[in-house]
Amino acid sequence: MNRKTQPRYVIVPHRPDRRPLLWAALGLGWLLSVAVAWVAAGRVAAPQLPGMTAALDDARAQLAQAGHELAELRQRQATLERSDQISRAANREVQQVLAERDGQIADLRANLAFYERLAGATRQPKGLAVHSAEFAPEAAGTWQYQIVLTQSLNRGAVTAGKLRFAIEGVRDGKLAVVDWAGLHQRDSAPPQPYSFRYFQQLKGSVMLPDGFVPQRVRVSLDGENTSLEQAVAWAQPEVEPYKAGDT
């Protein structure tokens, strides 16, 4: 039985590959679309480009002006802060000076009132004199003295010199005197200087011997033009000694 034999090989006609052409066409179309968009954008934006450039330049100028003004404001702020610091410091200094002056005025008023009590407005002017001598015991066993000197004869003139005093009293039933060196327990104890116009309070501390009972204070004043020796009764203050400054 004869069968129709199937061919072992099939002959297919050859067709060229068109994919590269397709990609090339697509790329060319994309380039054309970009070119068309560029041209269209240029035609639309070109008329507005000078205005945009001018606006950009104006914005840059305004920014520079604002930066310059900001720098000036910062400099002005720094100057004002420094000026405020100087004003505050000057104000504190003025307040301090005013407080010092108020204190000086208060001291002068107190001194004036004290001097008026000492001299009195209607009393006869007097030269250098010992107004009072008071002694108060101290914790260390010493005695604090306060001797007030006055003068109203030479108003405004400065009276200066050196002071010493001795204390007269009784010891072991006999009269005794403790001189300046003995009161300070040194042979070379220097005198106490004084210098004033109207009055001065001289203060210090001395030591009295054991068993000594003081009765009088003999004060010696050795001034430039005046020498004086005056005895006053031993006295202890009933109140705290006056603390005003010398005048």
Backbone bond lengths (Angstrom), bond angles and torsions (degrees), N, CA, C in turn:
res aa  C-N    CA-C-N  psi(-1)  N-CA   C-N-CA  omega(-1)  CA-C   N-CA-C  phi
1 M - - - 1.469 - - 1.487 107.75 -
2 N 1.272 113.98 127.94 1.466 119.82 -175.96 1.532 110.45 -88.65
3 R 1.315 116.08 124.72 1.490 120.83 175.18 1.506 108.97 -107.54
4 K 1.358 113.59 147.73 1.470 119.92 177.71 1.509 108.13 -76.59
5 T 1.268 116.82 120.99 1.469 122.25 -175.60 1.521 109.81 -80.19
6 Q 1.434 116.39 128.57 1.474 121.29 178.00 1.508 108.97 -80.41
7 P 1.339 116.23 135.72 1.470 117.96 179.41 1.524 110.62 -63.60
8 R 1.297 115.14 141.94 1.473 121.06 -178.72 1.507 111.41 -77.95
9 Y 1.267 121.36 -31.84 1.469 125.09 -179.88 1.507 109.10 -120.45
10 V 1.401 114.34 145.82 1.473 120.12 179.44 1.511 107.41 -115.98
11 I 1.236 117.06 130.85 1.466 122.92 -179.64 1.523 108.14 -92.48
12 V 1.418 116.56 117.13 1.468 122.10 179.41 1.505 107.84 -109.10
13 P 1.319 118.18 134.01 1.483 119.69 179.60 1.530 109.96 -67.71
14 H 1.300 120.25 140.93 1.483 126.70 -179.51 1.515 111.37 -80.72
15 R 1.426 113.81 128.13 1.473 119.81 177.67 1.522 108.88 -115.90
16 P 1.306 119.38 136.34 1.493 122.01 -179.63 1.548 110.99 -69.96
17 D 1.428 116.62 148.19 1.481 123.25 178.85 1.512 109.87 -77.44
18 R 1.348 115.69 119.48 1.467 120.42 -177.59 1.533 113.50 -97.08
19 R 1.309 121.00 2.35 1.469 122.19 -177.60 1.537 113.23 -64.58
20 P 1.309 119.26 -40.91 1.490 117.48 176.83 1.505 112.62 -60.05
21 L 1.335 116.25 -37.60 1.463 118.43 179.30 1.522 110.57 -65.55
22 L 1.364 114.58 -37.86 1.466 117.99 -179.70 1.528 111.22 -63.96
23 W 1.350 117.12 -45.24 1.477 120.98 179.18 1.528 110.87 -63.68
24 A 1.285 115.71 -37.75 1.477 118.88 178.86 1.517 110.77 -65.04
25 A 1.343 115.28 -40.11 1.460 118.84 179.18 1.517 111.17 -65.00
26 L 1.356 114.77 -42.05 1.466 118.30 178.87 1.527 110.85 -63.13
27 G 1.339 118.54 -43.85 1.468 121.45 179.30 1.505 111.52 -61.93
28 L 1.342 116.26 -41.58 1.462 119.40 179.33 1.514 110.76 -64.47
29 G 1.338 116.60 -39.05 1.455 118.99 178.76 1.527 112.05 -64.88
30 W 1.361 116.10 -38.51 1.482 119.32 178.96 1.517 111.59 -65.19
31 L 1.342 115.33 -40.54 1.464 119.11 177.98 1.517 110.94 -63.56
32 L 1.338 115.75 -40.19 1.468 118.64 179.40 1.518 110.96 -65.14
33 S 1.379 116.59 -38.90 1.470 119.17 179.88 1.529 111.16 -66.26
34 V 1.365 117.23 -38.82 1.467 120.76 177.89 1.516 110.37 -64.09
35 A 1.354 115.95 -42.10 1.469 119.65 180.00 1.512 110.76 -63.41
36 V 1.354 115.85 -42.58 1.464 119.59 179.77 1.532 110.56 -63.74
37 A 1.379 116.73 -41.42 1.459 119.95 179.36 1.527 111.15 -64.97
38 W 1.329 116.89 -40.51 1.479 120.89 179.08 1.519 111.35 -61.52
39 V 1.355 114.33 -45.28 1.473 118.46 -179.77 1.520 110.24 -64.74
40 A 1.351 116.66 -41.80 1.461 119.61 -179.32 1.530 111.10 -65.38
41 A 1.347 115.80 -41.22 1.465 118.47 179.31 1.512 110.66 -66.00
42 G 1.316 117.57 -38.74 1.456 119.74 179.06 1.515 111.88 -64.05
43 R 1.366 115.77 -41.00 1.462 117.97 178.73 1.528 112.77 -65.92
44 V 1.367 114.95 -34.27 1.463 117.91 -179.64 1.528 111.58 -76.24
45 A 1.387 117.23 -42.90 1.473 120.60 -173.41 1.511 113.22 -85.30
46 A 1.315 116.99 -23.98 1.465 119.38 -175.93 1.520 113.30 -56.61
47 P 1.344 119.88 -44.55 1.476 117.91 179.77 1.527 113.16 -62.59
48 Q 1.383 118.22 -26.20 1.456 120.31 -177.32 1.524 112.68 -93.37
49 L 1.329 118.41 -7.48 1.459 121.02 -175.57 1.524 113.34 -62.73
50 P 1.322 123.08 -43.40 1.482 121.19 177.34 1.521 112.52 -60.69
51 G 1.336 117.51 -39.94 1.454 120.01 178.99 1.520 112.46 -65.94
52 M 1.348 115.52 -39.42 1.451 118.95 178.70 1.525 111.05 -66.81
53 T 1.330 116.21 -37.96 1.468 119.84 178.12 1.521 111.17 -64.54
54 A 1.336 116.32 -42.25 1.467 120.08 178.36 1.524 111.13 -64.85
55 A 1.345 115.89 -40.47 1.464 118.90 178.65 1.522 111.05 -64.56
56 L 1.347 116.20 -38.44 1.457 119.97 178.20 1.528 110.81 -64.90
57 D 1.325 117.45 -43.18 1.460 120.35 177.44 1.525 111.50 -63.03
58 D 1.333 116.30 -40.49 1.460 119.95 178.80 1.531 111.03 -64.57
59 A 1.347 116.22 -40.82 1.469 119.50 177.97 1.525 110.91 -63.43
60 R 1.339 116.60 -39.96 1.462 119.86 178.03 1.534 111.15 -63.96
61 A 1.336 116.61 -40.44 1.467 120.34 178.93 1.524 110.77 -65.31
62 Q 1.352 116.00 -41.98 1.468 119.30 178.25 1.527 111.43 -64.61
63 L 1.337 116.28 -37.95 1.463 120.04 177.85 1.526 111.15 -64.11
64 A 1.319 116.94 -42.75 1.465 120.42 178.11 1.525 110.91 -64.08
65 Q 1.344 117.14 -42.12 1.459 121.07 178.60 1.523 111.05 -63.46
66 A 1.342 115.59 -42.22 1.465 119.41 178.41 1.525 111.05 -63.53
67 G 1.341 117.46 -39.94 1.466 120.26 177.62 1.520 111.44 -63.90
68 H 1.350 116.49 -40.28 1.463 120.30 177.99 1.534 110.92 -64.44
69 E 1.326 117.54 -44.01 1.461 120.80 178.43 1.526 111.47 -64.69
70 L 1.333 116.75 -37.72 1.455 120.22 178.12 1.527 110.88 -63.44
71 A 1.341 116.51 -42.15 1.467 119.76 177.89 1.527 110.89 -63.03
72 E 1.355 117.37 -41.29 1.459 120.72 177.86 1.527 111.32 -63.50
73 L 1.355 116.75 -41.66 1.463 119.94 179.46 1.527 111.18 -64.90
74 R 1.318 116.81 -39.11 1.461 119.29 177.56 1.520 111.36 -64.88
75 Q 1.339 116.16 -41.38 1.459 119.87 177.62 1.524 110.82 -64.23
76 R 1.334 116.82 -40.97 1.456 120.48 178.51 1.523 110.86 -65.22
77 Q 1.336 116.95 -39.98 1.454 120.44 177.99 1.521 110.92 -62.22
78 A 1.357 116.31 -44.00 1.463 119.62 178.50 1.528 110.92 -62.31
79 T 1.342 116.47 -40.26 1.470 120.32 178.93 1.525 111.15 -64.43
80 L 1.346 116.20 -42.90 1.464 119.86 179.72 1.524 111.33 -65.91
81 E 1.333 116.58 -39.92 1.460 119.22 177.78 1.516 111.04 -62.96
82 R 1.342 116.33 -42.33 1.461 119.52 178.37 1.520 110.46 -65.37
83 S 1.336 116.37 -41.90 1.460 119.95 178.00 1.518 111.55 -62.77
84 D 1.344 116.17 -38.83 1.461 119.71 178.20 1.524 110.69 -64.89
85 Q 1.341 116.88 -40.37 1.464 119.80 177.51 1.524 111.10 -62.27
86 I 1.348 115.83 -43.20 1.461 119.68 179.50 1.528 110.27 -64.29
87 S 1.340 116.12 -41.69 1.472 119.79 179.59 1.525 111.18 -63.70
88 R 1.335 116.05 -41.34 1.466 119.10 178.93 1.522 111.06 -64.03
89 A 1.358 115.98 -43.73 1.462 119.39 179.61 1.523 110.64 -63.51
90 A 1.354 116.29 -43.09 1.464 119.63 178.54 1.529 111.14 -63.94
91 N 1.328 116.34 -38.64 1.465 119.80 179.28 1.525 111.00 -65.16
92 R 1.350 116.16 -41.69 1.462 118.59 177.06 1.520 111.40 -62.95
93 E 1.333 115.98 -40.02 1.463 119.04 179.39 1.521 110.99 -65.48
94 V 1.334 116.76 -41.27 1.464 120.34 178.14 1.530 110.46 -63.48
95 Q 1.343 116.14 -42.99 1.460 119.33 178.73 1.522 111.19 -61.70
96 Q 1.334 116.44 -38.99 1.460 119.88 178.67 1.522 111.09 -65.39
97 V 1.345 115.93 -43.96 1.465 119.66 178.47 1.522 110.95 -62.58
98 L 1.344 116.30 -41.77 1.468 119.71 178.85 1.525 110.83 -62.94
99 A 1.337 116.10 -40.41 1.471 118.89 178.67 1.528 110.30 -63.81
100 E 1.343 116.28 -41.03 1.464 119.19 178.18 1.524 110.95 -64.18
101 R 1.332 116.11 -41.74 1.462 119.05 179.38 1.528 110.72 -65.43
102 D 1.334 116.59 -40.02 1.467 119.21 177.17 1.521 110.82 -60.65
103 G 1.341 115.91 -40.89 1.462 119.14 177.31 1.519 111.90 -64.04
104 Q 1.344 117.10 -41.53 1.456 120.49 178.25 1.525 111.45 -64.15
105 I 1.339 115.96 -41.78 1.467 119.36 178.88 1.527 110.29 -63.60
106 A 1.338 116.15 -41.67 1.466 119.03 178.55 1.528 110.92 -62.65
107 D 1.349 116.20 -40.89 1.468 119.23 178.08 1.528 111.32 -64.47
108 L 1.343 116.43 -42.00 1.462 119.58 179.40 1.528 111.44 -63.88
109 R 1.331 116.39 -40.49 1.468 118.93 178.09 1.526 110.91 -64.56
110 A 1.337 116.31 -42.15 1.458 119.31 178.25 1.522 110.57 -64.39
111 N 1.353 115.99 -41.27 1.461 119.44 178.46 1.526 111.46 -63.26
112 L 1.343 115.38 -41.29 1.460 119.41 179.56 1.523 110.83 -63.30
113 A 1.340 116.34 -45.25 1.464 119.05 179.36 1.529 110.76 -62.65
114 F 1.334 116.38 -39.87 1.457 119.88 179.32 1.526 110.80 -66.02
115 Y 1.331 116.41 -41.95 1.454 120.07 179.84 1.526 111.20 -66.06
116 E 1.339 116.47 -38.08 1.463 119.05 177.83 1.522 111.08 -63.88
117 R 1.326 116.40 -35.37 1.464 118.60 176.22 1.528 111.35 -68.51
118 L 1.335 115.74 -33.67 1.458 119.68 -179.67 1.524 112.15 -73.05
119 A 1.339 115.13 -52.19 1.461 119.98 -172.50 1.520 112.53 -89.37
120 G 1.343 115.48 -41.18 1.461 118.84 -177.03 1.513 110.69 78.65
121 A 1.321 115.41 136.73 1.467 119.49 -176.27 1.519 112.75 -69.10
122 T 1.341 117.76 -26.13 1.471 120.11 -175.39 1.521 112.75 -101.99
123 R 1.335 117.58 -1.26 1.452 119.50 -178.15 1.526 111.16 -77.64
124 Q 1.331 114.24 157.62 1.449 120.70 178.37 1.529 109.21 -71.28
125 P 1.347 119.69 132.92 1.461 121.52 178.16 1.528 110.67 -57.61
126 K 1.320 115.69 140.62 1.449 122.16 -178.13 1.519 109.55 -128.39
127 G 1.317 114.35 154.95 1.452 119.98 177.10 1.514 110.95 -82.20
128 L 1.321 115.77 -161.06 1.455 121.56 -177.36 1.532 110.03 -59.25
129 A 1.345 115.79 132.95 1.460 120.75 -178.30 1.519 109.80 -155.45
130 V 1.334 114.56 158.02 1.461 121.45 173.28 1.519 107.41 -93.64
131 H 1.317 116.56 113.70 1.458 120.30 -178.17 1.518 111.42 -78.96
132 S 1.318 117.47 -42.42 1.458 119.87 -178.72 1.527 109.63 -161.48
133 A 1.320 114.72 158.39 1.458 121.61 174.52 1.518 107.25 -141.86
134 E 1.330 116.18 118.10 1.452 121.52 -176.79 1.523 109.65 -125.38
135 F 1.326 116.28 146.22 1.456 122.33 -177.60 1.521 108.69 -130.22
136 A 1.329 115.44 133.82 1.462 121.25 179.88 1.527 109.08 -126.49
137 P 1.327 118.28 134.34 1.472 120.36 -179.27 1.526 111.33 -69.11
138 E 1.347 115.84 146.04 1.452 122.97 178.23 1.525 109.90 -114.83
139 A 1.322 115.34 164.05 1.462 120.19 -175.18 1.521 112.15 -64.50
140 A 1.317 117.84 -29.06 1.463 121.18 -176.72 1.518 112.86 -80.03
141 G 1.337 117.39 1.62 1.458 120.75 -177.91 1.506 113.47 92.35
142 T 1.306 117.65 -1.76 1.462 122.18 176.92 1.525 109.36 -89.88
143 W 1.353 114.00 174.64 1.467 120.96 177.53 1.525 108.37 -121.76
144 Q 1.320 114.55 127.59 1.471 118.88 175.34 1.522 108.89 -89.20
145 Y 1.317 115.26 127.88 1.462 119.01 -179.93 1.520 110.52 -107.29
146 Q 1.315 114.55 154.28 1.460 123.15 173.63 1.525 107.40 -139.99
147 I 1.307 114.94 110.13 1.470 121.50 -179.24 1.523 107.84 -111.25
148 V 1.324 116.50 127.21 1.463 121.89 -178.74 1.529 108.78 -104.71
149 L 1.332 115.78 122.57 1.465 122.51 175.76 1.520 108.40 -105.50
150 T 1.315 116.43 143.34 1.463 120.99 179.42 1.519 109.95 -137.73
151 Q 1.337 113.94 160.35 1.461 121.57 168.97 1.524 106.97 -161.42
152 S 1.300 118.09 135.39 1.468 123.01 178.53 1.520 111.85 -129.55
153 L 1.332 116.45 9.94 1.456 119.29 -178.38 1.522 111.37 -81.09
154 N 1.308 116.98 -49.63 1.471 121.48 179.53 1.525 108.47 -101.85
155 R 1.320 115.91 86.29 1.455 120.27 -176.54 1.526 110.45 -67.95
156 G 1.323 115.51 127.42 1.456 121.04 179.19 1.502 113.88 88.75
157 A 1.334 118.32 -18.19 1.456 121.18 -179.68 1.523 109.53 -81.02
158 V 1.330 116.55 145.78 1.456 121.80 -179.48 1.524 109.37 -87.42
159 T 1.308 115.83 127.51 1.456 122.98 175.45 1.527 107.93 -105.01
160 A 1.322 117.10 122.91 1.459 121.10 -175.34 1.521 109.66 -134.72
161 G 1.313 115.72 152.71 1.458 120.87 177.78 1.509 110.60 171.85
162 K 1.353 116.24 -157.41 1.451 122.15 -177.81 1.524 109.78 -131.13
163 L 1.325 115.09 146.08 1.464 121.64 -175.46 1.529 110.58 -118.43
164 R 1.313 114.14 139.11 1.462 123.20 167.28 1.526 107.57 -138.14
165 F 1.302 116.50 156.88 1.470 118.71 173.37 1.528 109.24 -149.75
166 A 1.309 113.13 157.29 1.467 121.89 175.01 1.520 107.63 -126.04
167 I 1.318 116.52 154.90 1.466 121.21 -178.83 1.524 108.73 -116.16
168 E 1.329 114.94 125.73 1.464 121.81 178.41 1.524 109.17 -99.68
169 G 1.330 115.44 142.29 1.452 118.76 -179.75 1.519 111.75 -171.18
170 V 1.307 115.53 -155.13 1.466 122.02 -176.42 1.526 108.41 -127.20
171 R 1.355 114.29 136.77 1.463 120.09 176.92 1.535 108.33 -141.80
172 D 1.302 114.78 125.63 1.477 121.05 -178.06 1.525 111.41 55.79
173 G 1.338 115.58 38.05 1.456 120.61 177.37 1.505 114.29 76.50
174 K 1.311 118.64 9.91 1.464 122.04 -179.97 1.531 110.05 -126.49
175 L 1.354 114.28 152.52 1.458 119.02 175.70 1.523 109.13 -66.43
176 A 1.333 114.67 139.52 1.466 119.81 -179.46 1.522 109.02 -144.80
177 V 1.321 114.41 154.06 1.474 121.26 178.53 1.529 107.78 -130.68
178 V 1.331 115.58 130.43 1.466 121.22 174.81 1.523 106.80 -108.75
179 D 1.334 115.40 112.91 1.468 118.58 -176.26 1.533 111.22 -81.32
180 W 1.337 114.82 -176.97 1.478 121.83 -175.60 1.532 111.87 -60.01
181 A 1.337 115.68 -42.87 1.470 119.53 179.68 1.519 110.78 -66.15
182 G 1.340 116.62 -40.83 1.460 119.60 179.58 1.511 112.21 -67.70
183 L 1.323 117.01 -35.22 1.458 119.94 178.93 1.531 111.53 -66.21
184 H 1.342 116.54 -30.84 1.467 120.83 179.48 1.528 112.02 -100.02
185 Q 1.361 115.85 -2.31 1.461 121.65 178.22 1.528 111.92 56.95
186 R 1.334 115.09 36.40 1.467 121.81 174.17 1.507 108.38 -148.79
187 D 1.308 116.42 138.39 1.465 120.61 -179.85 1.520 112.20 -71.03
188 S 1.324 117.06 -31.27 1.472 120.39 -175.69 1.529 111.91 -103.61
189 A 1.321 117.96 31.63 1.468 120.12 179.51 1.523 109.89 -64.08
190 P 1.345 119.04 122.16 1.467 121.11 -178.08 1.524 111.38 -73.07
191 P 1.326 117.61 151.94 1.477 119.74 176.30 1.523 110.43 -68.74
192 Q 1.304 115.44 164.01 1.464 120.97 179.90 1.532 109.38 -96.25
193 P 1.333 117.91 122.93 1.465 119.55 -178.14 1.528 111.77 -76.38
194 Y 1.319 115.35 153.72 1.458 121.42 173.48 1.529 108.73 -137.55
195 S 1.325 115.81 151.32 1.468 122.38 177.84 1.519 107.62 -161.51
196 F 1.334 117.10 118.87 1.455 120.06 -176.55 1.524 109.44 -160.07
197 R 1.348 114.19 168.76 1.459 120.57 176.47 1.531 111.63 -101.66
198 Y 1.323 117.40 -43.35 1.464 120.83 -175.59 1.524 112.10 -120.69
199 F 1.319 117.60 -45.55 1.463 119.66 176.21 1.524 108.38 -158.73
200 Q 1.328 114.29 163.04 1.457 120.57 177.58 1.517 109.80 -152.91
201 Q 1.313 115.36 142.21 1.454 121.89 175.77 1.529 108.51 -104.77
202 L 1.307 116.01 122.02 1.457 121.81 178.42 1.519 108.80 -105.67
203 K 1.334 115.41 131.01 1.458 120.25 -176.63 1.518 110.30 -126.15
204 G 1.322 115.47 156.67 1.446 122.16 177.28 1.514 109.80 176.95
205 S 1.328 115.87 -173.71 1.457 121.23 179.85 1.519 109.92 -132.32
206 V 1.323 116.37 141.56 1.459 122.60 178.94 1.528 108.50 -133.65
207 M 1.340 115.55 164.72 1.457 122.24 179.70 1.524 109.27 -117.08
208 L 1.326 117.28 129.84 1.463 122.83 176.94 1.529 109.63 -101.23
209 P 1.324 116.28 143.88 1.474 118.71 179.18 1.525 111.23 -65.87
210 D 1.331 116.08 155.80 1.457 120.63 176.84 1.532 110.24 -64.95
211 G 1.310 116.08 137.20 1.456 121.31 178.98 1.508 114.17 80.00
212 F 1.313 118.30 3.82 1.467 121.43 -179.46 1.517 108.75 -89.31
213 V 1.345 116.67 130.96 1.464 122.76 178.53 1.525 108.04 -111.39
214 P 1.345 118.95 107.03 1.468 121.03 -177.41 1.520 112.03 -72.65
215 Q 1.353 115.03 147.70 1.460 120.59 178.71 1.526 112.43 -130.16
216 R 1.326 116.43 -40.97 1.472 119.61 -178.20 1.519 109.03 -139.53
217 V 1.359 113.71 157.39 1.468 121.49 176.64 1.517 106.99 -120.18
218 R 1.324 115.98 122.28 1.457 120.40 178.52 1.536 107.90 -104.23
219 V 1.342 115.76 111.49 1.463 122.87 -174.52 1.516 109.36 -99.81
220 S 1.332 116.74 131.85 1.468 122.70 177.14 1.521 108.17 -115.07
221 L 1.334 115.61 125.06 1.461 122.24 179.10 1.519 108.47 -115.75
222 D 1.300 116.01 124.56 1.469 121.44 179.82 1.513 107.84 -118.22
223 G 1.366 116.37 97.28 1.452 121.15 -177.00 1.514 112.58 -100.82
224 E 1.325 115.71 -179.88 1.456 121.34 -179.69 1.522 110.96 -66.91
225 N 1.324 116.13 -40.71 1.463 119.94 -178.84 1.530 112.49 -120.72
226 T 1.334 117.19 -4.01 1.460 119.71 -175.34 1.520 110.10 -139.59
227 S 1.313 116.20 135.83 1.460 122.82 171.95 1.516 107.59 -121.59
228 L 1.323 115.60 138.24 1.452 119.56 -173.14 1.522 109.09 -146.27
229 E 1.328 115.43 142.06 1.453 121.99 170.35 1.516 107.54 -130.52
230 Q 1.330 115.76 123.26 1.452 121.02 -174.20 1.526 109.33 -138.52
231 A 1.329 116.16 135.79 1.460 122.08 179.29 1.519 109.17 -104.59
232 V 1.325 115.59 134.02 1.466 121.38 177.07 1.521 107.74 -130.55
233 A 1.312 116.33 154.97 1.456 121.33 -179.15 1.522 111.28 -68.75
234 W 1.317 115.86 144.63 1.468 120.85 174.02 1.521 108.60 -64.49
235 A 1.314 115.89 131.38 1.464 119.42 -178.38 1.513 109.20 -143.99
236 Q 1.329 115.06 146.85 1.451 122.06 173.66 1.524 108.05 -113.62
237 P 1.319 117.58 136.45 1.476 119.87 -175.64 1.515 111.46 -68.16
238 E 1.340 114.88 140.74 1.464 120.00 175.87 1.517 111.05 -83.88
239 V 1.350 116.37 -24.35 1.459 121.45 178.77 1.511 107.58 -126.95
240 E 1.319 116.52 173.70 1.457 121.67 178.56 1.514 109.79 -64.05
241 P 1.346 119.34 135.39 1.452 121.62 -178.66 1.522 111.84 -58.20
242 Y 1.326 115.25 147.85 1.457 122.50 178.35 1.520 109.65 -60.87
243 K 1.333 118.91 138.51 1.469 122.64 -172.90 1.514 113.35 -114.08
244 A 1.305 119.51 14.02 1.461 120.55 178.77 1.506 110.45 -67.71
245 G 1.327 117.63 157.52 1.445 122.34 -179.98 1.520 112.25 -72.88
246 D 1.314 115.91 169.46 1.463 121.15 178.72 1.512 110.38 -75.59
247 T 1.309 115.77 149.03 1.470 120.79 -179.73 1.509 109.13 -134.43
